[in-house]
């Protein structure tokens, strides 16, 4: 996958992930938090992988399941703590 440059990778958030942001368990986590977290993961992710230990600006911890596709870094789901 061609990189656009540090921090410039396109992040695609699935409809499922957007819907999960509305759930109580994910409250206080927003799309900006998700994009920052997804861009902070180094390297190429060929298969869906769970990454743990992210923190939203609100202080809410969360995990991400992401995979790199041709369109960019695909955020499959968000797991709030």
PDB file with SEQRES, HELIX, SHEET and CRYST1 records, atoms N, CA, C and O in Angstrom:
SEQRES   1 A   81  UNK UNK UNK UNK UNK UNK UNK UNK UNK UNK UNK UNK UNK          
SEQRES   2 A   81  UNK UNK UNK UNK UNK UNK UNK UNK UNK UNK UNK UNK UNK          
SEQRES   3 A   81  UNK UNK UNK UNK UNK UNK UNK UNK UNK UNK UNK UNK UNK          
SEQRES   4 A   81  UNK UNK UNK UNK UNK UNK UNK UNK UNK UNK UNK UNK UNK          
SEQRES   5 A   81  UNK UNK UNK UNK UNK UNK UNK UNK UNK UNK UNK UNK UNK          
SEQRES   6 A   81  UNK UNK UNK UNK UNK UNK UNK UNK UNK UNK UNK UNK UNK          
SEQRES   7 A   81  UNK UNK UNK                                                  
HELIX    1 AA1 UNK A   15  UNK A   20  1                                   6    
HELIX    2 AA2 UNK A   24  UNK A   26  5                                   3    
HELIX    3 AA3 UNK A   31  UNK A   39  1                                   9    
SHEET    1 AA1 4 UNK A  11  UNK A  13  0                                        
SHEET    2 AA1 4 UNK A  72  UNK A  80  1                                        
SHEET    3 AA1 4 UNK A  61  UNK A  69 -1                                        
SHEET    4 AA1 4 UNK A  49  UNK A  55 -1                                        
CRYST1    1.000    1.000    1.000  90.00  90.00  90.00 P 1           1          
ATOM      1  N   UNK A   1       0.846  -1.183   0.000  1.00  0.00           N  
ATOM      2  CA  UNK A   1       0.000   0.000   0.000  1.00  0.00           C  
ATOM      3  C   UNK A   1       0.885   1.237   0.000  1.00  0.00           C  
ATOM      4  O   UNK A   1       1.802   1.345   0.813  1.00  0.00           O  
ATOM      5  N   UNK A   2       0.622   2.144  -0.882  1.00  0.00           N  
ATOM      6  CA  UNK A   2       1.390   3.387  -0.939  1.00  0.00           C  
ATOM      7  C   UNK A   2       0.972   4.294   0.210  1.00  0.00           C  
ATOM      8  O   UNK A   2      -0.213   4.475   0.487  1.00  0.00           O  
ATOM      9  N   UNK A   3       1.951   4.843   0.850  1.00  0.00           N  
ATOM     10  CA  UNK A   3       1.668   5.745   1.960  1.00  0.00           C  
ATOM     11  C   UNK A   3       1.623   7.175   1.469  1.00  0.00           C  
ATOM     12  O   UNK A   3       2.386   7.559   0.581  1.00  0.00           O  
ATOM     13  N   UNK A   4       0.744   7.954   2.035  1.00  0.00           N  
ATOM     14  CA  UNK A   4       0.622   9.364   1.673  1.00  0.00           C  
ATOM     15  C   UNK A   4       1.591  10.227   2.456  1.00  0.00           C  
ATOM     16  O   UNK A   4       1.739  11.412   2.159  1.00  0.00           O  
ATOM     17  N   UNK A   5       2.245   9.664   3.436  1.00  0.00           N  
ATOM     18  CA  UNK A   5       3.148  10.426   4.284  1.00  0.00           C  
ATOM     19  C   UNK A   5       2.738  10.245   5.731  1.00  0.00           C  
ATOM     20  O   UNK A   5       1.617   9.821   6.016  1.00  0.00           O  
ATOM     21  N   UNK A   6       3.624  10.559   6.632  1.00  0.00           N  
ATOM     22  CA  UNK A   6       3.368  10.379   8.047  1.00  0.00           C  
ATOM     23  C   UNK A   6       2.126  11.141   8.487  1.00  0.00           C  
ATOM     24  O   UNK A   6       2.045  12.357   8.313  1.00  0.00           O  
ATOM     25  N   UNK A   7       1.155  10.426   9.058  1.00  0.00           N  
ATOM     26  CA  UNK A   7      -0.058  11.057   9.549  1.00  0.00           C  
ATOM     27  C   UNK A   7      -1.074  11.379   8.466  1.00  0.00           C  
ATOM     28  O   UNK A   7      -2.152  11.890   8.772  1.00  0.00           O  
ATOM     29  N   UNK A   8      -0.757  11.093   7.204  1.00  0.00           N  
ATOM     30  CA  UNK A   8      -1.651  11.450   6.111  1.00  0.00           C  
ATOM     31  C   UNK A   8      -2.417  10.240   5.568  1.00  0.00           C  
ATOM     32  O   UNK A   8      -3.184  10.377   4.615  1.00  0.00           O  
ATOM     33  N   UNK A   9      -2.218   9.062   6.161  1.00  0.00           N  
ATOM     34  CA  UNK A   9      -2.904   7.874   5.690  1.00  0.00           C  
ATOM     35  C   UNK A   9      -4.417   8.056   5.804  1.00  0.00           C  
ATOM     36  O   UNK A   9      -4.922   8.537   6.819  1.00  0.00           O  
ATOM     37  N   UNK A  10      -5.127   7.668   4.754  1.00  0.00           N  
ATOM     38  CA  UNK A  10      -6.579   7.766   4.766  1.00  0.00           C  
ATOM     39  C   UNK A  10      -7.145   6.707   5.710  1.00  0.00           C  
ATOM     40  O   UNK A  10      -6.770   5.537   5.639  1.00  0.00           O  
ATOM     41  N   UNK A  11      -8.035   7.122   6.578  1.00  0.00           N  
ATOM     42  CA  UNK A  11      -8.690   6.205   7.517  1.00  0.00           C  
ATOM     43  C   UNK A  11     -10.150   6.104   7.113  1.00  0.00           C  
ATOM     44  O   UNK A  11     -10.855   7.110   7.034  1.00  0.00           O  
ATOM     45  N   UNK A  12     -10.598   4.881   6.857  1.00  0.00           N  
ATOM     46  CA  UNK A  12     -11.977   4.611   6.472  1.00  0.00           C  
ATOM     47  C   UNK A  12     -12.668   3.948   7.662  1.00  0.00           C  
ATOM     48  O   UNK A  12     -12.224   2.903   8.137  1.00  0.00           O  
ATOM     49  N   UNK A  13     -13.748   4.551   8.142  1.00  0.00           N  
ATOM     50  CA  UNK A  13     -14.489   4.021   9.286  1.00  0.00           C  
ATOM     51  C   UNK A  13     -15.757   3.358   8.761  1.00  0.00           C  
ATOM     52  O   UNK A  13     -16.571   4.007   8.105  1.00  0.00           O  
ATOM     53  N   UNK A  14     -15.928   2.070   9.046  1.00  0.00           N  
ATOM     54  CA  UNK A  14     -17.092   1.336   8.551  1.00  0.00           C  
ATOM     55  C   UNK A  14     -18.377   1.842   9.201  1.00  0.00           C  
ATOM     56  O   UNK A  14     -18.359   2.466  10.262  1.00  0.00           O  
ATOM     57  N   UNK A  15     -19.490   1.555   8.532  1.00  0.00           N  
ATOM     58  CA  UNK A  15     -20.801   1.917   9.079  1.00  0.00           C  
ATOM     59  C   UNK A  15     -21.015   1.234  10.431  1.00  0.00           C  
ATOM     60  O   UNK A  15     -21.594   1.819  11.346  1.00  0.00           O  
ATOM     61  N   UNK A  16     -20.548   0.004  10.544  1.00  0.00           N  
ATOM     62  CA  UNK A  16     -20.673  -0.722  11.813  1.00  0.00           C  
ATOM     63  C   UNK A  16     -19.936   0.015  12.933  1.00  0.00           C  
ATOM     64  O   UNK A  16     -20.464   0.164  14.035  1.00  0.00           O  
ATOM     65  N   UNK A  17     -18.723   0.472  12.648  1.00  0.00           N  
ATOM     66  CA  UNK A  17     -17.935   1.188  13.655  1.00  0.00           C  
ATOM     67  C   UNK A  17     -18.610   2.506  14.040  1.00  0.00           C  
ATOM     68  O   UNK A  17     -18.650   2.869  15.215  1.00  0.00           O  
ATOM     69  N   UNK A  18     -19.137   3.217  13.047  1.00  0.00           N  
ATOM     70  CA  UNK A  18     -19.849   4.476  13.333  1.00  0.00           C  
ATOM     71  C   UNK A  18     -21.060   4.220  14.231  1.00  0.00           C  
ATOM     72  O   UNK A  18     -21.332   4.986  15.155  1.00  0.00           O  
ATOM     73  N   UNK A  19     -21.779   3.138  13.949  1.00  0.00           N  
ATOM     74  CA  UNK A  19     -22.946   2.797  14.763  1.00  0.00           C  
ATOM     75  C   UNK A  19     -22.527   2.469  16.191  1.00  0.00           C  
ATOM     76  O   UNK A  19     -23.216   2.834  17.143  1.00  0.00           O  
ATOM     77  N   UNK A  20     -21.402   1.782  16.339  1.00  0.00           N  
ATOM     78  CA  UNK A  20     -20.915   1.434  17.677  1.00  0.00           C  
ATOM     79  C   UNK A  20     -20.580   2.676  18.497  1.00  0.00           C  
ATOM     80  O   UNK A  20     -20.680   2.644  19.724  1.00  0.00           O  
ATOM     81  N   UNK A  21     -20.189   3.758  17.851  1.00  0.00           N  
ATOM     82  CA  UNK A  21     -19.884   4.994  18.581  1.00  0.00           C  
ATOM     83  C   UNK A  21     -21.112   5.542  19.298  1.00  0.00           C  
ATOM     84  O   UNK A  21     -20.979   6.337  20.229  1.00  0.00           O  
ATOM     85  N   UNK A  22     -22.305   5.130  18.877  1.00  0.00           N  
ATOM     86  CA  UNK A  22     -23.544   5.579  19.511  1.00  0.00           C  
ATOM     87  C   UNK A  22     -23.876   4.779  20.770  1.00  0.00           C  
ATOM     88  O   UNK A  22     -24.707   5.210  21.569  1.00  0.00           O  
ATOM     89  N   UNK A  23     -23.236   3.613  20.960  1.00  0.00           N  
ATOM     90  CA  UNK A  23     -23.514   2.752  22.108  1.00  0.00           C  
ATOM     91  C   UNK A  23     -22.937   3.343  23.395  1.00  0.00           C  
ATOM     92  O   UNK A  23     -21.958   4.089  23.367  1.00  0.00           O  
ATOM     93  N   UNK A  24     -23.554   2.998  24.507  1.00  0.00           N  
ATOM     94  CA  UNK A  24     -23.126   3.484  25.821  1.00  0.00           C  
ATOM     95  C   UNK A  24     -21.663   3.142  26.106  1.00  0.00           C  
ATOM     96  O   UNK A  24     -20.929   3.961  26.659  1.00  0.00           O  
ATOM     97  N   UNK A  25     -21.245   1.942  25.732  1.00  0.00           N  
ATOM     98  CA  UNK A  25     -19.883   1.498  26.023  1.00  0.00           C  
ATOM     99  C   UNK A  25     -18.820   2.341  25.299  1.00  0.00           C  
ATOM    100  O   UNK A  25     -17.671   2.402  25.736  1.00  0.00           O  
ATOM    101  N   UNK A  26     -19.209   2.985  24.197  1.00  0.00           N  
ATOM    102  CA  UNK A  26     -18.275   3.804  23.430  1.00  0.00           C  
ATOM    103  C   UNK A  26     -18.525   5.302  23.592  1.00  0.00           C  
ATOM    104  O   UNK A  26     -17.955   6.106  22.854  1.00  0.00           O  
ATOM    105  N   UNK A  27     -19.377   5.688  24.555  1.00  0.00           N  
ATOM    106  CA  UNK A  27     -19.649   7.116  24.685  1.00  0.00           C  
ATOM    107  C   UNK A  27     -18.369   7.862  25.042  1.00  0.00           C  
ATOM    108  O   UNK A  27     -17.481   7.312  25.693  1.00  0.00           O  
ATOM    109  N   UNK A  28     -18.282   9.095  24.617  1.00  0.00           N  
ATOM    110  CA  UNK A  28     -17.126   9.979  24.811  1.00  0.00           C  
ATOM    111  C   UNK A  28     -15.938   9.606  23.923  1.00  0.00           C  
ATOM    112  O   UNK A  28     -14.831  10.104  24.128  1.00  0.00           O  
ATOM    113  N   UNK A  29     -16.160   8.735  22.941  1.00  0.00           N  
ATOM    114  CA  UNK A  29     -15.150   8.441  21.915  1.00  0.00           C  
ATOM    115  C   UNK A  29     -15.715   8.995  20.615  1.00  0.00           C  
ATOM    116  O   UNK A  29     -16.847   8.681  20.248  1.00  0.00           O  
ATOM    117  N   UNK A  30     -14.939   9.816  19.914  1.00  0.00           N  
ATOM    118  CA  UNK A  30     -15.447  10.389  18.665  1.00  0.00           C  
ATOM    119  C   UNK A  30     -14.585   9.977  17.477  1.00  0.00           C  
ATOM    120  O   UNK A  30     -13.551   9.330  17.639  1.00  0.00           O  
ATOM    121  N   UNK A  31     -15.025  10.361  16.282  1.00  0.00           N  
ATOM    122  CA  UNK A  31     -14.319   9.957  15.064  1.00  0.00           C  
ATOM    123  C   UNK A  31     -12.897  10.498  15.013  1.00  0.00           C  
ATOM    124  O   UNK A  31     -12.000   9.830  14.497  1.00  0.00           O  
ATOM    125  N   UNK A  32     -12.683  11.677  15.532  1.00  0.00           N  
ATOM    126  CA  UNK A  32     -11.317  12.227  15.550  1.00  0.00           C  
ATOM    127  C   UNK A  32     -10.393  11.334  16.380  1.00  0.00           C  
ATOM    128  O   UNK A  32      -9.263  11.061  15.977  1.00  0.00           O  
ATOM    129  N   UNK A  33     -10.876  10.879  17.542  1.00  0.00           N  
ATOM    130  CA  UNK A  33     -10.089   9.961  18.380  1.00  0.00           C  
ATOM    131  C   UNK A  33      -9.731   8.697  17.603  1.00  0.00           C  
ATOM    132  O   UNK A  33      -8.609   8.199  17.697  1.00  0.00           O  
ATOM    133  N   UNK A  34     -10.697   8.181  16.830  1.00  0.00           N  
ATOM    134  CA  UNK A  34     -10.495   6.954  16.059  1.00  0.00           C  
ATOM    135  C   UNK A  34      -9.452   7.174  14.969  1.00  0.00           C  
ATOM    136  O   UNK A  34      -8.561   6.346  14.778  1.00  0.00           O  
ATOM    137  N   UNK A  35      -9.566   8.298  14.252  1.00  0.00           N  
ATOM    138  CA  UNK A  35      -8.621   8.581  13.171  1.00  0.00           C  
ATOM    139  C   UNK A  35      -7.194   8.755  13.701  1.00  0.00           C  
ATOM    140  O   UNK A  35      -6.246   8.246  13.103  1.00  0.00           O  
ATOM    141  N   UNK A  36      -7.042   9.463  14.805  1.00  0.00           N  
ATOM    142  CA  UNK A  36      -5.716   9.666  15.402  1.00  0.00           C  
ATOM    143  C   UNK A  36      -5.125   8.319  15.825  1.00  0.00           C  
ATOM    144  O   UNK A  36      -3.952   8.044  15.570  1.00  0.00           O  
ATOM    145  N   UNK A  37      -5.936   7.486  16.469  1.00  0.00           N  
ATOM    146  CA  UNK A  37      -5.462   6.176  16.928  1.00  0.00           C  
ATOM    147  C   UNK A  37      -5.065   5.292  15.747  1.00  0.00           C  
ATOM    148  O   UNK A  37      -4.008   4.661  15.775  1.00  0.00           O  
ATOM    149  N   UNK A  38      -5.899   5.241  14.713  1.00  0.00           N  
ATOM    150  CA  UNK A  38      -5.619   4.387  13.556  1.00  0.00           C  
ATOM    151  C   UNK A  38      -4.339   4.813  12.847  1.00  0.00           C  
ATOM    152  O   UNK A  38      -3.563   3.967  12.401  1.00  0.00           O  
ATOM    153  N   UNK A  39      -4.116   6.113  12.741  1.00  0.00           N  
ATOM    154  CA  UNK A  39      -2.899   6.611  12.083  1.00  0.00           C  
ATOM    155  C   UNK A  39      -1.650   6.366  12.919  1.00  0.00           C  
ATOM    156  O   UNK A  39      -0.543   6.348  12.381  1.00  0.00           O  
ATOM    157  N   UNK A  40      -1.810   6.178  14.219  1.00  0.00           N  
ATOM    158  CA  UNK A  40      -0.648   5.987  15.090  1.00  0.00           C  
ATOM    159  C   UNK A  40      -0.083   4.562  15.030  1.00  0.00           C  
ATOM    160  O   UNK A  40       1.003   4.303  15.548  1.00  0.00           O  
ATOM    161  N   UNK A  41      -0.812   3.648  14.404  1.00  0.00           N  
ATOM    162  CA  UNK A  41      -0.356   2.254  14.307  1.00  0.00           C  
ATOM    163  C   UNK A  41       0.647   2.165  13.160  1.00  0.00           C  
ATOM    164  O   UNK A  41       0.308   2.468  12.016  1.00  0.00           O  
ATOM    165  N   UNK A  42       1.878   1.752  13.458  1.00  0.00           N  
ATOM    166  CA  UNK A  42       2.900   1.692  12.401  1.00  0.00           C  
ATOM    167  C   UNK A  42       2.773   0.430  11.543  1.00  0.00           C  
ATOM    168  O   UNK A  42       2.175  -0.564  11.956  1.00  0.00           O  
ATOM    169  N   UNK A  43       3.338   0.494  10.360  1.00  0.00           N  
ATOM    170  CA  UNK A  43       3.439  -0.677   9.503  1.00  0.00           C  
ATOM    171  C   UNK A  43       2.191  -0.964   8.697  1.00  0.00           C  
ATOM    172  O   UNK A  43       1.243  -0.180   8.683  1.00  0.00           O  
ATOM    173  N   UNK A  44       2.209  -2.110   8.023  1.00  0.00           N  
ATOM    174  CA  UNK A  44       1.116  -2.575   7.177  1.00  0.00           C  
ATOM    175  C   UNK A  44       0.367  -3.679   7.912  1.00  0.00           C  
ATOM    176  O   UNK A  44       0.988  -4.577   8.480  1.00  0.00           O  
ATOM    177  N   UNK A  45      -0.963  -3.619   7.905  1.00  0.00           N  
ATOM    178  CA  UNK A  45      -1.795  -4.585   8.624  1.00  0.00           C  
ATOM    179  C   UNK A  45      -2.602  -5.374   7.585  1.00  0.00           C  
ATOM    180  O   UNK A  45      -3.669  -4.924   7.169  1.00  0.00           O  
ATOM    181  N   UNK A  46      -2.108  -6.542   7.164  1.00  0.00           N  
ATOM    182  CA  UNK A  46      -2.761  -7.285   6.085  1.00  0.00           C  
ATOM    183  C   UNK A  46      -4.039  -8.017   6.502  1.00  0.00           C  
ATOM    184  O   UNK A  46      -4.896  -8.279   5.658  1.00  0.00           O  
ATOM    185  N   UNK A  47      -4.182  -8.352   7.787  1.00  0.00           N  
ATOM    186  CA  UNK A  47      -5.387  -9.033   8.265  1.00  0.00           C  
ATOM    187  C   UNK A  47      -5.981  -8.254   9.430  1.00  0.00           C  
ATOM    188  O   UNK A  47      -5.278  -7.531  10.135  1.00  0.00           O  
ATOM    189  N   UNK A  48      -7.281  -8.414   9.618  1.00  0.00           N  
ATOM    190  CA  UNK A  48      -7.960  -7.698  10.709  1.00  0.00           C  
ATOM    191  C   UNK A  48      -7.292  -8.047  12.036  1.00  0.00           C  
ATOM    192  O   UNK A  48      -7.166  -9.217  12.397  1.00  0.00           O  
ATOM    193  N   UNK A  49      -6.870  -7.016  12.747  1.00  0.00           N  
ATOM    194  CA  UNK A  49      -6.120  -7.196  13.985  1.00  0.00           C  
ATOM    195  C   UNK A  49      -6.633  -6.231  15.044  1.00  0.00           C  
ATOM    196  O   UNK A  49      -6.937  -5.074  14.755  1.00  0.00           O  
ATOM    197  N   UNK A  50      -6.725  -6.726  16.276  1.00  0.00           N  
ATOM    198  CA  UNK A  50      -7.147  -5.874  17.392  1.00  0.00           C  
ATOM    199  C   UNK A  50      -5.927  -5.205  18.007  1.00  0.00           C  
ATOM    200  O   UNK A  50      -4.940  -5.860  18.340  1.00  0.00           O  
ATOM    201  N   UNK A  51      -6.013  -3.892  18.149  1.00  0.00           N  
ATOM    202  CA  UNK A  51      -4.972  -3.118  18.805  1.00  0.00           C  
ATOM    203  C   UNK A  51      -5.559  -2.516  20.068  1.00  0.00           C  
ATOM    204  O   UNK A  51      -6.634  -1.918  20.040  1.00  0.00           O  
ATOM    205  N   UNK A  52      -4.855  -2.675  21.168  1.00  0.00           N  
ATOM    206  CA  UNK A  52      -5.359  -2.287  22.477  1.00  0.00           C  
ATOM    207  C   UNK A  52      -4.645  -1.058  23.028  1.00  0.00           C  
ATOM    208  O   UNK A  52      -3.531  -0.722  22.628  1.00  0.00           O  
ATOM    209  N   UNK A  53      -5.331  -0.401  23.963  1.00  0.00           N  
ATOM    210  CA  UNK A  53      -4.676   0.626  24.756  1.00  0.00           C  
ATOM    211  C   UNK A  53      -4.737   2.051  24.244  1.00  0.00           C  
ATOM    212  O   UNK A  53      -3.877   2.858  24.597  1.00  0.00           O  
ATOM    213  N   UNK A  54      -5.720   2.391  23.424  1.00  0.00           N  
ATOM    214  CA  UNK A  54      -5.853   3.774  22.967  1.00  0.00           C  
ATOM    215  C   UNK A  54      -6.662   4.576  23.975  1.00  0.00           C  
ATOM    216  O   UNK A  54      -7.431   4.016  24.756  1.00  0.00           O  
ATOM    217  N   UNK A  55      -6.480   5.895  23.951  1.00  0.00           N  
ATOM    218  CA  UNK A  55      -7.183   6.772  24.878  1.00  0.00           C  
ATOM    219  C   UNK A  55      -7.825   7.919  24.094  1.00  0.00           C  
ATOM    220  O   UNK A  55      -7.152   8.619  23.338  1.00  0.00           O  
ATOM    221  N   UNK A  56      -9.125   8.099  24.283  1.00  0.00           N  
ATOM    222  CA  UNK A  56      -9.835   9.217  23.659  1.00  0.00           C  
ATOM    223  C   UNK A  56      -9.452  10.513  24.374  1.00  0.00           C  
ATOM    224  O   UNK A  56      -8.943  10.484  25.495  1.00  0.00           O  
ATOM    225  N   UNK A  57      -9.698  11.634  23.728  1.00  0.00           N  
ATOM    226  CA  UNK A  57      -9.409  12.936  24.334  1.00  0.00           C  
ATOM    227  C   UNK A  57     -10.169  13.101  25.649  1.00  0.00           C  
ATOM    228  O   UNK A  57      -9.723  13.822  26.542  1.00  0.00           O  
ATOM    229  N   UNK A  58     -11.315  12.433  25.765  1.00  0.00           N  
ATOM    230  CA  UNK A  58     -12.127  12.505  26.982  1.00  0.00           C  
ATOM    231  C   UNK A  58     -11.553  11.674  28.121  1.00  0.00           C  
ATOM    232  O   UNK A  58     -12.003  11.787  29.261  1.00  0.00           O  
ATOM    233  N   UNK A  59     -10.552  10.833  27.816  1.00  0.00           N  
ATOM    234  CA  UNK A  59      -9.976   9.960  28.827  1.00  0.00           C  
ATOM    235  C   UNK A  59     -10.526   8.548  28.785  1.00  0.00           C  
ATOM    236  O   UNK A  59     -10.115   7.700  29.577  1.00  0.00           O  
ATOM    237  N   UNK A  60     -11.454   8.280  27.869  1.00  0.00           N  
ATOM    238  CA  UNK A  60     -12.071   6.952  27.752  1.00  0.00           C  
ATOM    239  C   UNK A  60     -11.138   6.005  26.989  1.00  0.00           C  
ATOM    240  O   UNK A  60     -10.764   6.302  25.854  1.00  0.00           O  
ATOM    241  N   UNK A  61     -10.755   4.874  27.588  1.00  0.00           N  
ATOM    242  CA  UNK A  61      -9.895   3.912  26.885  1.00  0.00           C  
ATOM    243  C   UNK A  61     -10.701   3.101  25.866  1.00  0.00           C  
ATOM    244  O   UNK A  61     -11.891   2.851  26.054  1.00  0.00           O  
ATOM    245  N   UNK A  62     -10.033   2.700  24.790  1.00  0.00           N  
ATOM    246  CA  UNK A  62     -10.700   1.889  23.774  1.00  0.00           C  
ATOM    247  C   UNK A  62      -9.692   1.081  22.973  1.00  0.00           C  
ATOM    248  O   UNK A  62      -8.495   1.367  22.974  1.00  0.00           O  
ATOM    249  N   UNK A  63     -10.203   0.064  22.289  1.00  0.00           N  
ATOM    250  CA  UNK A  63      -9.421  -0.766  21.387  1.00  0.00           C  
ATOM    251  C   UNK A  63      -9.988  -0.598  19.983  1.00  0.00           C  
ATOM    252  O   UNK A  63     -11.141  -0.200  19.812  1.00  0.00           O  
ATOM    253  N   UNK A  64      -9.168  -0.906  18.981  1.00  0.00           N  
ATOM    254  CA  UNK A  64      -9.595  -0.842  17.585  1.00  0.00           C  
ATOM    255  C   UNK A  64      -9.309  -2.162  16.894  1.00  0.00           C  
ATOM    256  O   UNK A  64      -8.321  -2.832  17.197  1.00  0.00           O  
ATOM    257  N   UNK A  65     -10.176  -2.531  15.965  1.00  0.00           N  
ATOM    258  CA  UNK A  65      -9.891  -3.627  15.043  1.00  0.00           C  
ATOM    259  C   UNK A  65      -9.738  -2.973  13.682  1.00  0.00           C  
ATOM    260  O   UNK A  65     -10.675  -2.356  13.174  1.00  0.00           O  
ATOM    261  N   UNK A  66      -8.549  -3.109  13.087  1.00  0.00           N  
ATOM    262  CA  UNK A  66      -8.252  -2.453  11.814  1.00  0.00           C  
ATOM    263  C   UNK A  66      -7.605  -3.414  10.832  1.00  0.00           C  
ATOM    264  O   UNK A  66      -7.092  -4.469  11.204  1.00  0.00           O  
ATOM    265  N   UNK A  67      -7.644  -3.017   9.564  1.00  0.00           N  
ATOM    266  CA  UNK A  67      -7.021  -3.763   8.473  1.00  0.00           C  
ATOM    267  C   UNK A  67      -6.695  -2.764   7.378  1.00  0.00           C  
ATOM    268  O   UNK A  67      -7.471  -1.843   7.121  1.00  0.00           O  
ATOM    269  N   UNK A  68      -5.545  -2.941   6.730  1.00  0.00           N  
ATOM    270  CA  UNK A  68      -5.197  -2.073   5.612  1.00  0.00           C  
ATOM    271  C   UNK A  68      -5.786  -2.641   4.327  1.00  0.00           C  
ATOM    272  O   UNK A  68      -5.618  -3.821   4.021  1.00  0.00           O  
ATOM    273  N   UNK A  69      -6.482  -1.782   3.578  1.00  0.00           N  
ATOM    274  CA  UNK A  69      -7.059  -2.130   2.278  1.00  0.00           C  
ATOM    275  C   UNK A  69      -6.579  -1.095   1.266  1.00  0.00           C  
ATOM    276  O   UNK A  69      -5.917  -0.125   1.636  1.00  0.00           O  
ATOM    277  N   UNK A  70      -6.903  -1.293   0.008  1.00  0.00           N  
ATOM    278  CA  UNK A  70      -6.439  -0.358  -1.019  1.00  0.00           C  
ATOM    279  C   UNK A  70      -6.899   1.074  -0.758  1.00  0.00           C  
ATOM    280  O   UNK A  70      -6.180   2.023  -1.072  1.00  0.00           O  
ATOM    281  N   UNK A  71      -8.088   1.234  -0.187  1.00  0.00           N  
ATOM    282  CA  UNK A  71      -8.627   2.577   0.073  1.00  0.00           C  
ATOM    283  C   UNK A  71      -7.950   3.271   1.249  1.00  0.00           C  
ATOM    284  O   UNK A  71      -8.079   4.487   1.393  1.00  0.00           O  
ATOM    285  N   UNK A  72      -7.236   2.536   2.089  1.00  0.00           N  
ATOM    286  CA  UNK A  72      -6.577   3.116   3.259  1.00  0.00           C  
ATOM    287  C   UNK A  72      -6.656   2.172   4.436  1.00  0.00           C  
ATOM    288  O   UNK A  72      -6.736   0.957   4.259  1.00  0.00           O  
ATOM    289  N   UNK A  73      -6.636   2.716   5.625  1.00  0.00           N  
ATOM    290  CA  UNK A  73      -6.717   1.904   6.848  1.00  0.00           C  
ATOM    291  C   UNK A  73      -8.183   1.802   7.257  1.00  0.00           C  
ATOM    292  O   UNK A  73      -8.810   2.802   7.604  1.00  0.00           O  
ATOM    293  N   UNK A  74      -8.716   0.600   7.213  1.00  0.00           N  
ATOM    294  CA  UNK A  74     -10.115   0.336   7.491  1.00  0.00           C  
ATOM    295  C   UNK A  74     -10.313   0.058   8.971  1.00  0.00           C  
ATOM    296  O   UNK A  74      -9.719  -0.876   9.510  1.00  0.00           O  
ATOM    297  N   UNK A  75     -11.145   0.862   9.640  1.00  0.00           N  
ATOM    298  CA  UNK A  75     -11.491   0.641  11.041  1.00  0.00           C  
ATOM    299  C   UNK A  75     -12.765  -0.188  11.036  1.00  0.00           C  
ATOM    300  O   UNK A  75     -13.828   0.289  10.638  1.00  0.00           O  
ATOM    301  N   UNK A  76     -12.649  -1.433  11.479  1.00  0.00           N  
ATOM    302  CA  UNK A  76     -13.767  -2.375  11.434  1.00  0.00           C  
ATOM    303  C   UNK A  76     -14.689  -2.192  12.627  1.00  0.00           C  
ATOM    304  O   UNK A  76     -15.910  -2.176  12.472  1.00  0.00           O  
ATOM    305  N   UNK A  77     -14.122  -2.055  13.805  1.00  0.00           N  
ATOM    306  CA  UNK A  77     -14.949  -1.836  14.985  1.00  0.00           C  
ATOM    307  C   UNK A  77     -14.149  -1.148  16.085  1.00  0.00           C  
ATOM    308  O   UNK A  77     -12.919  -1.098  16.055  1.00  0.00           O  
ATOM    309  N   UNK A  78     -14.889  -0.622  17.051  1.00  0.00           N  
ATOM    310  CA  UNK A  78     -14.324   0.063  18.211  1.00  0.00           C  
ATOM    311  C   UNK A  78     -14.851  -0.644  19.446  1.00  0.00           C  
ATOM    312  O   UNK A  78     -16.041  -0.950  19.533  1.00  0.00           O  
ATOM    313  N   UNK A  79     -13.970  -0.904  20.401  1.00  0.00           N  
ATOM    314  CA  UNK A  79     -14.365  -1.554  21.642  1.00  0.00           C  
ATOM    315  C   UNK A  79     -14.026  -0.617  22.792  1.00  0.00           C  
ATOM    316  O   UNK A  79     -12.854  -0.444  23.125  1.00  0.00           O  
ATOM    317  N   UNK A  80     -15.029  -0.017  23.394  1.00  0.00           N  
ATOM    318  CA  UNK A  80     -14.823   0.869  24.543  1.00  0.00           C  
ATOM    319  C   UNK A  80     -14.607   0.066  25.809  1.00  0.00           C  
ATOM    320  O   UNK A  80     -15.044  -1.080  25.909  1.00  0.00           O  
ATOM    321  N   UNK A  81     -13.939   0.664  26.768  1.00  0.00           N  
ATOM    322  CA  UNK A  81     -13.670  -0.015  28.046  1.00  0.00           C  
ATOM    323  C   UNK A  81     -14.535   0.588  29.131  1.00  0.00           C  
ATOM    324  O   UNK A  81     -14.466   0.162  30.284  1.00  0.00           O  
TER     325      UNK A  81                                                      
END                                                                             
